[in-house]
């Protein structure tokens, strides 16, 4: 069955990325094409996005006043690993998006004060496109991602520009909800009934994520476990009541990874490409990584971290356990940035343990590939993790994941308990509760496993044989779309 889907999001690789959301949005068009579906991606016109459209991009539509700003809809293509690309729509509204800095904030990390207007206008434009405002563009379904696209579904519901299409909203991280004051409601151009408990109202204010959750035909998250977790206060972040009320319409689909990009057999970033049958070649990558981070060679595992340095990611507990990691024979190479106190703390840990802990503040895509190829185990001690991608990359590269048992981490890593090891299906180490003792115990267990070379190779090979490509995930989305568009 052929369907035309409008995917509305604030970022997508390879054009703009701040996190895993971009990877998913960028991968979905090609994943769905395999199932006979055409997906058009709609993005805000950030400078980095409009720069890819050429000097004279094709203009499909114009708004004289989109929440008070002139705007145009431009046509382009979004790149894929093969072929000519998939359809791209760009909302060119210079007053809202043509500015230096990140998609959501300035160079200092402060949110843009007009984010409410930027993403409300983006949502209004997407609803217009879905409703048939642009001649020659017709869609069967709208798929919105996170709070930045949530208003597209609210405009469809409360102020439609045409036929109201079936819709899906995907929660990539419930912690980010787009909260604003009720005083902004008149500027949104919605009818009074939208400002209600079953609409966009949230504790006397406005929530863009709630607007999408309350208006969507279906709600998805990026893992089945996270779909269950967000029913509870600790994970639902104030919206657990809405999730429970719509429980039968909430599901989780695990993210995939691009097997063409994340493939140790053909990765150009590596010192020595390798396969599951030739794990010995990883040694050259390990030696190169040790040199890059100034680490001594050791007989214990080289742990790696590729993460935002935040409380959510459990980095405060890892910092607390750093001395224990070194004390049991481990070494650590860390790449990331985030909270200033955590950055300073890891630098201090490296100073205490020269040659055993190496720290690189920032992000470097090629370096992340080299770390996965040269590290023995990747640490992901998140307090909550909707899906997570680094553990999937670790599995693909034979870098054994050590993860907290939550969200997508629980769904994608099989703990090396006795039964799983005997069955040959174990792929990593899981632990419950992100606390010093639980993480320290998991580190100790990992070191013990590492010192059994045959058992460790079985973990690596089991992880490398797992299929976390977009094949299965693409089919799950395709089946969901069909269920919403096929009349019984």
C-alpha positions as semicolon CSV with decimal commas, in nm:
position;residue;x (nm);y (nm);z (nm)
1;X;0,000;0,000;0,000
2;X;0,140;0,338;-0,101
3;X;0,099;0,622;0,149
4;X;0,227;0,979;0,150
5;X;0,342;1,079;0,497
6;X;0,437;1,428;0,616
7;X;0,707;1,406;0,883
8;X;0,730;1,727;1,090
9;X;1,042;1,774;1,302
10;X;1,287;2,033;1,428
11;X;1,600;1,848;1,315
12;X;1,717;1,569;1,086
13;X;2,051;1,431;0,975
14;X;2,246;1,520;0,774
15;X;2,119;1,880;0,784
16;X;2,087;1,965;1,155
17;X;2,144;1,755;1,466
18;X;2,154;1,802;1,842
19;X;2,064;1,446;1,942
20;X;1,904;1,114;1,855
21;X;1,586;1,281;1,727
22;X;1,776;1,391;1,418
23;X;1,902;1,039;1,348
24;X;1,550;0,898;1,359
25;X;1,393;1,168;1,144
26;X;1,673;1,144;0,890
27;X;1,650;0,764;0,866
28;X;1,271;0,722;0,848
29;X;1,216;0,820;0,481
30;X;1,449;0,551;0,352
31;X;1,326;0,295;0,605
32;X;0,967;0,351;0,489
33;X;1,053;0,352;0,120
34;X;1,131;-0,018;0,157
35;X;0,763;-0,063;0,245
36;X;0,626;0,134;-0,046
37;X;0,566;0,456;0,148
38;X;0,676;0,806;0,054
39;X;0,777;1,034;0,339
40;X;0,828;1,408;0,301
41;X;1,029;1,570;0,581
42;X;0,943;1,925;0,691
43;X;1,208;2,128;0,878
44;X;1,248;2,486;1,001
45;X;1,462;2,706;0,779
46;X;1,771;2,735;0,996
47;X;2,069;2,886;0,818
48;X;2,236;2,545;0,788
49;X;1,923;2,404;0,623
50;X;1,846;2,682;0,375
51;X;2,213;2,690;0,272
52;X;2,170;2,343;0,118
53;X;1,887;2,454;-0,112
54;X;2,093;2,665;-0,351
55;X;2,067;3,032;-0,445
56;X;1,729;3,001;-0,616
57;X;1,528;2,734;-0,432
58;X;1,185;2,635;-0,556
59;X;0,911;2,828;-0,373
60;X;0,595;2,624;-0,319
61;X;0,390;2,858;-0,103
62;X;0,399;3,197;0,069
63;X;0,251;3,333;0,390
64;X;0,224;3,709;0,421
65;X;0,185;3,672;0,797
66;X;0,262;3,349;0,978
67;X;0,209;3,448;1,341
68;X;0,317;3,793;1,228
69;X;0,615;3,687;1,019
70;X;0,644;3,659;0,639
71;X;0,736;3,307;0,535
72;X;0,786;3,081;0,235
73;X;0,776;2,706;0,186
74;X;1,079;2,583;-0,006
75;X;1,138;2,248;-0,175
76;X;1,454;2,043;-0,153
77;X;1,597;1,697;-0,096
78;X;1,727;1,535;0,219
79;X;2,030;1,314;0,165
80;X;2,040;0,941;0,215
81;X;2,313;0,680;0,195
82;X;2,220;0,590;-0,161
83;X;2,013;0,745;-0,438
84;X;1,909;1,103;-0,493
85;X;1,739;1,174;-0,162
86;X;1,386;1,212;-0,034
87;X;1,145;1,505;-0,049
88;X;1,218;1,793;0,185
89;X;1,007;2,096;0,275
90;X;1,168;2,392;0,450
91;X;0,982;2,671;0,628
92;X;1,182;2,978;0,530
93;X;1,088;3,240;0,790
94;X;1,402;3,452;0,837
95;X;1,260;3,644;1,133
96;X;1,224;3,318;1,322
97;X;1,498;3,085;1,205
98;X;1,773;3,268;1,014
99;X;2,003;3,337;1,307
100;X;2,341;3,224;1,433
101;X;2,348;2,970;1,714
102;X;2,178;2,639;1,767
103;X;1,827;2,531;1,667
104;X;1,688;2,611;2,011
105;X;1,930;2,855;2,169
106;X;2,219;3,095;2,127
107;X;2,590;3,023;2,142
108;X;2,585;3,040;2,525
109;X;2,321;2,766;2,546
110;X;2,035;2,993;2,651
111;X;1,701;2,915;2,488
112;X;1,575;3,166;2,234
113;X;1,311;3,379;2,409
114;X;1,076;3,343;2,112
115;X;1,090;2,963;2,084
116;X;0,717;2,955;2,151
117;X;0,656;3,168;1,842
118;X;0,914;2,988;1,628
119;X;0,766;2,644;1,680
120;X;0,405;2,755;1,693
121;X;0,455;2,912;1,351
122;X;0,626;2,595;1,235
123;X;0,327;2,394;1,356
124;X;0,078;2,629;1,192
125;X;0,262;2,600;0,860
126;X;0,276;2,220;0,885
127;X;-0,097;2,203;0,953
128;X;-0,160;2,423;0,648
129;X;0,052;2,193;0,433
130;X;-0,125;1,884;0,569
131;X;-0,460;2,048;0,504
132;X;-0,392;2,098;0,134
133;X;-0,289;2,463;0,129
134;X;-0,009;2,392;-0,117
135;X;-0,117;2,302;-0,467
136;X;0,025;1,969;-0,578
137;X;0,104;1,844;-0,227
138;X;-0,126;1,580;-0,081
139;X;-0,071;1,364;0,224
140;X;-0,242;1,071;0,397
141;X;-0,095;1,109;0,745
142;X;0,109;1,347;0,962
143;X;0,392;1,225;1,187
144;X;0,508;1,486;1,440
145;X;0,820;1,453;1,655
146;X;0,858;1,593;2,008
147;X;0,728;1,922;2,145
148;X;0,867;2,135;1,866
149;X;0,619;1,975;1,623
150;X;0,334;1,918;1,867
151;X;0,144;2,231;1,769
152;X;0,105;2,100;1,413
153;X;-0,145;1,846;1,545
154;X;-0,318;2,102;1,769
155;X;-0,370;2,335;1,471
156;X;-0,501;2,041;1,269
157;X;-0,747;1,961;1,545
158;X;-0,866;2,305;1,653
159;X;-0,807;2,527;1,348
160;X;-0,774;2,302;1,042
161;X;-0,680;2,445;0,705
162;X;-0,858;2,158;0,531
163;X;-0,927;1,788;0,590
164;X;-0,794;1,662;0,925
165;X;-0,549;1,377;0,860
166;X;-0,471;1,082;1,089
167;X;-0,165;1,161;1,296
168;X;0,115;1,013;1,506
169;X;0,335;1,190;1,756
170;X;0,660;1,034;1,873
171;X;0,804;1,118;2,214
172;X;1,181;1,109;2,188
173;X;1,228;1,249;2,541
174;X;0,940;1,331;2,775
175;X;1,163;1,565;2,976
176;X;1,134;1,836;2,708
177;X;0,777;1,963;2,682
178;X;0,771;2,323;2,557
179;X;0,606;2,496;2,854
180;X;0,493;2,858;2,816
181;X;0,266;3,103;2,993
182;X;-0,106;3,129;2,928
183;X;-0,059;3,494;2,831
184;X;0,076;3,374;2,495
185;X;-0,242;3,188;2,402
186;X;-0,409;3,479;2,213
187;X;-0,104;3,504;1,984
188;X;-0,139;3,140;1,875
189;X;-0,454;3,201;1,672
190;X;-0,644;2,908;1,820
191;X;-1,013;2,911;1,924
192;X;-1,092;2,940;2,297
193;X;-1,181;2,571;2,331
194;X;-0,819;2,478;2,264
195;X;-0,723;2,625;2,602
196;X;-0,872;2,334;2,793
197;X;-0,758;2,034;2,994
198;X;-0,807;1,808;2,691
199;X;-0,629;2,058;2,468
200;X;-0,307;2,257;2,507
201;X;-0,362;2,382;2,864
202;X;-0,114;2,255;3,124
203;X;-0,136;2,364;3,489
204;X;-0,264;2,706;3,395
205;X;-0,012;2,751;3,114
206;X;0,057;2,593;2,776
207;X;0,248;2,278;2,682
208;X;0,336;2,218;2,317
209;X;0,407;1,851;2,384
210;X;0,074;1,805;2,559
211;X;-0,092;1,978;2,265
212;X;0,045;1,708;2,037
213;X;-0,026;1,419;2,275
214;X;-0,386;1,527;2,323
215;X;-0,444;1,578;1,950
216;X;-0,265;1,282;1,789
217;X;-0,446;0,972;1,665
218;X;-0,166;0,759;1,812
219;X;0,131;0,817;2,043
220;X;0,462;0,636;2,008
221;X;0,786;0,638;2,203
222;X;1,123;0,510;2,090
223;X;1,117;0,186;2,291
224;X;0,849;-0,042;2,439
225;X;0,989;-0,012;2,793
226;X;0,980;0,368;2,778
227;X;0,618;0,351;2,660
228;X;0,540;0,165;2,983
229;X;0,762;0,380;3,204
230;X;0,600;0,712;3,108
231;X;0,273;0,597;3,266
232;X;0,441;0,654;3,603
233;X;0,525;0,985;3,774
234;X;0,900;0,925;3,778
235;X;0,913;0,910;3,399
236;X;0,591;1,079;3,283
237;X;0,714;1,422;3,393
238;X;0,363;1,543;3,480
239;X;0,196;1,395;3,172
240;X;0,159;1,041;3,306
241;X;-0,215;1,094;3,359
242;X;-0,269;1,174;2,993
243;X;-0,059;0,873;2,891
244;X;-0,259;0,642;3,117
245;X;-0,586;0,783;2,981
246;X;-0,471;0,701;2,627
247;X;-0,290;0,380;2,721
248;X;-0,443;0,171;2,442
249;X;-0,316;0,422;2,187
250;X;0,044;0,436;2,314
251;X;0,316;0,204;2,185
252;X;0,694;0,187;2,158
253;X;0,911;0,124;1,852
254;X;1,285;0,086;1,907
255;X;1,505;0,313;1,700
256;X;1,726;0,162;1,433
257;X;2,076;0,256;1,325
258;X;2,216;0,311;0,978
259;X;2,409;-0,008;0,907
260;X;2,591;0,159;0,618
261;X;2,734;0,427;0,849
262;X;2,787;0,217;1,162
263;X;2,970;-0,082;1,017
264;X;3,315;-0,174;1,156
265;X;3,395;-0,375;0,844
266;X;3,386;-0,066;0,620
267;X;3,416;0,233;0,855
268;X;3,673;0,475;0,707
269;X;3,736;0,634;1,048
270;X;3,900;0,321;1,188
271;X;4,267;0,234;1,210
272;X;4,177;-0,125;1,125
273;X;3,833;-0,237;1,001
274;X;3,715;-0,569;1,147
275;X;3,429;-0,818;1,164
276;X;3,288;-1,054;1,425
277;X;3,500;-1,330;1,271
278;X;3,815;-1,120;1,293
279;X;3,795;-0,960;1,638
280;X;4,173;-0,973;1,668
281;X;4,193;-0,673;1,439
282;X;4,029;-0,460;1,710
283;X;4,364;-0,455;1,889
284;X;4,508;-0,202;1,644
285;X;4,213;0,028;1,715
286;X;4,266;-0,014;2,088
287;X;4,633;0,084;2,065
288;X;4,542;0,388;1,853
289;X;4,273;0,494;2,099
290;X;4,510;0,461;2,394
291;X;4,758;0,686;2,217
292;X;4,487;0,939;2,129
293;X;4,373;0,969;2,492
294;X;4,718;0,935;2,649
295;X;4,629;0,607;2,821
296;X;4,863;0,330;2,932
297;X;4,817;-0,019;2,800
298;X;4,656;-0,240;3,063
299;X;4,531;-0,593;3,118
300;X;4,185;-0,468;3,223
301;X;3,907;-0,336;3,001
302;X;3,910;0,006;2,842
303;X;3,572;0,160;2,922
304;X;3,444;0,438;2,699
305;X;3,178;0,704;2,744
306;X;3,021;0,903;2,459
307;X;2,754;1,114;2,623
308;X;2,610;1,441;2,732
309;X;2,749;1,504;3,079
310;X;2,421;1,543;3,264
311;X;2,224;1,408;3,559
312;X;1,987;1,221;3,324
313;X;2,282;1,029;3,180
314;X;2,401;0,926;3,528
315;X;2,733;1,099;3,480
316;X;2,741;1,222;3,841
317;X;2,734;0,860;3,962
318;X;2,998;0,756;3,710
319;X;3,220;1,037;3,834
320;X;3,171;0,910;4,189
321;X;3,269;0,558;4,073
322;X;3,571;0,667;3,866
323;X;3,825;0,580;4,137
324;X;3,666;0,236;4,177
325;X;3,686;0,180;3,800
326;X;4,059;0,246;3,805
327;X;4,108;0,049;4,128
328;X;3,972;-0,273;3,977
329;X;4,200;-0,247;3,674
330;X;3,984;-0,053;3,431
331;X;4,069;0,251;3,223
332;X;3,834;0,521;3,092
333;X;3,819;0,732;2,775
334;X;3,541;0,990;2,788
335;X;3,401;1,213;2,513
336;X;3,123;1,456;2,596
337;X;3,014;1,792;2,725
338;X;2,744;1,932;2,946
339;X;2,728;2,044;3,308
340;X;3,033;2,255;3,394
341;X;3,072;2,085;3,734
342;X;3,080;1,742;3,572
343;X;3,327;1,855;3,308
344;X;3,557;1,985;3,585
345;X;3,504;1,670;3,788
346;X;3,613;1,440;3,507
347;X;3,916;1,659;3,436
348;X;4,007;1,625;3,803
349;X;3,963;1,247;3,786
350;X;4,197;1,236;3,486
351;X;4,452;1,441;3,680
352;X;4,430;1,194;3,970
353;X;4,477;0,899;3,738
354;X;4,713;1,000;3,455
355;X;4,739;0,729;3,196
356;X;4,425;0,561;3,330
357;X;4,155;0,821;3,257
358;X;4,147;1,041;2,946
359;X;3,888;1,313;2,888
360;X;3,791;1,500;2,574
361;X;3,530;1,775;2,621
362;X;3,313;1,835;2,316
363;X;3,187;1,609;2,040
364;X;3,367;1,459;1,743
365;X;3,176;1,217;1,520
366;X;3,485;1,045;1,376
367;X;3,637;1,010;1,722
368;X;3,319;0,845;1,847
369;X;3,362;0,579;1,577
370;X;3,725;0,523;1,679
371;X;3,627;0,493;2,044
372;X;3,365;0,228;1,969
373;X;3,617;0,031;1,766
374;X;3,896;0,054;2,025
375;X;3,706;0,044;2,352
376;X;3,616;-0,279;2,528
377;X;3,295;-0,167;2,698
378;X;3,069;0,137;2,661
379;X;2,911;0,281;2,976
380;X;2,550;0,409;2,956
381;X;2,434;0,452;3,320
382;X;2,128;0,667;3,238
383;X;1,859;0,734;3,495
384;X;1,610;0,726;3,209
385;X;1,672;0,660;2,842
386;X;1,383;0,665;2,593
387;X;1,586;0,454;2,350
388;X;1,952;0,536;2,335
389;X;2,172;0,487;2,032
390;X;2,524;0,458;2,173
391;X;2,453;0,112;2,316
392;X;2,337;0,003;1,968
393;X;2,656;0,138;1,814
394;X;2,849;-0,046;2,085
395;X;2,678;-0,374;1,997
396;X;2,760;-0,325;1,629
397;X;3,129;-0,260;1,706
398;X;3,187;-0,534;1,963
399;X;3,212;-0,274;2,240
400;X;3,012;-0,442;2,515
401;X;2,738;-0,218;2,663
402;X;2,718;-0,172;3,040
403;X;2,378;-0,013;3,096
404;X;2,115;0,071;3,354
405;X;1,797;-0,134;3,320
406;X;1,565;0,137;3,187
407;X;1,383;0,233;2,867
408;X;1,550;0,134;2,542
409;X;1,862;0,018;2,725
410;X;1,658;-0,261;2,885
411;X;1,501;-0,350;2,550
412;X;1,822;-0,375;2,347
413;X;2,088;-0,522;2,578
414;X;2,065;-0,878;2,715
415;X;2,231;-0,910;3,054
416;X;2,515;-1,159;3,089
417;X;2,346;-1,358;3,364
418;X;2,418;-1,729;3,385
419;X;2,114;-1,841;3,186
420;X;2,177;-1,592;2,904
421;X;2,545;-1,686;2,890
422;X;2,467;-2,057;2,873
423;X;2,216;-1,991;2,594
424;X;2,472;-1,779;2,407
425;X;2,241;-1,476;2,382
426;X;2,401;-1,238;2,637
427;X;2,524;-0,911;2,484
428;X;2,613;-0,687;2,778
429;X;2,579;-0,601;3,145
430;X;2,268;-0,450;3,301
431;X;2,219;-0,310;3,652
432;X;1,921;-0,179;3,847
433;X;1,907;0,171;3,991
434;X;2,166;0,437;3,917
435;X;2,356;0,452;4,244
436;X;2,722;0,424;4,338
437;X;2,702;0,065;4,462
438;X;2,497;-0,072;4,171
439;X;2,727;0,089;3,915
440;X;3,039;-0,019;4,103
441;X;2,909;-0,376;4,112
442;X;2,838;-0,364;3,738
443;X;3,190;-0,237;3,670
444;X;3,338;-0,516;3,881
445;X;3,127;-0,778;3,702
446;X;3,240;-0,639;3,366
447;X;3,606;-0,664;3,463
448;X;3,551;-1,024;3,575
449;X;3,385;-1,111;3,243
450;X;3,666;-0,940;3,051
451;X;3,918;-1,164;3,224
452;X;3,747;-1,467;3,069
453;X;3,857;-1,411;2,706
454;X;3,637;-1,680;2,551
455;X;3,327;-1,557;2,737
456;X;3,405;-1,197;2,642
457;X;3,436;-1,286;2,272
458;X;3,098;-1,460;2,290
459;X;2,944;-1,138;2,427
460;X;3,102;-0,936;2,148
461;X;2,992;-1,170;1,872
462;X;2,637;-1,200;2,005
463;X;2,607;-0,821;2,007
464;X;2,754;-0,787;1,658
465;X;2,507;-1,044;1,523
466;X;2,203;-0,854;1,657
467;X;1,997;-0,674;1,392
468;X;1,921;-0,317;1,496
469;X;1,904;-0,181;1,144
470;X;1,600;0,017;1,036
471;X;1,443;-0,288;0,867
472;X;1,232;-0,400;1,163
473;X;1,162;-0,050;1,292
474;X;1,061;0,074;0,947
475;X;0,810;-0,209;0,913
476;X;0,665;-0,129;1,257
477;X;0,605;0,234;1,157
478;X;0,462;0,128;0,822
479;X;0,220;-0,110;0,994
480;X;0,114;0,166;1,233
481;X;0,048;0,409;0,949
482;X;-0,158;0,149;0,764
483;X;-0,370;0,084;1,071
484;X;-0,463;0,453;1,082
485;X;-0,535;0,503;0,714
486;X;-0,703;0,182;0,602
487;X;-1,077;0,191;0,656
488;X;-1,225;-0,129;0,804
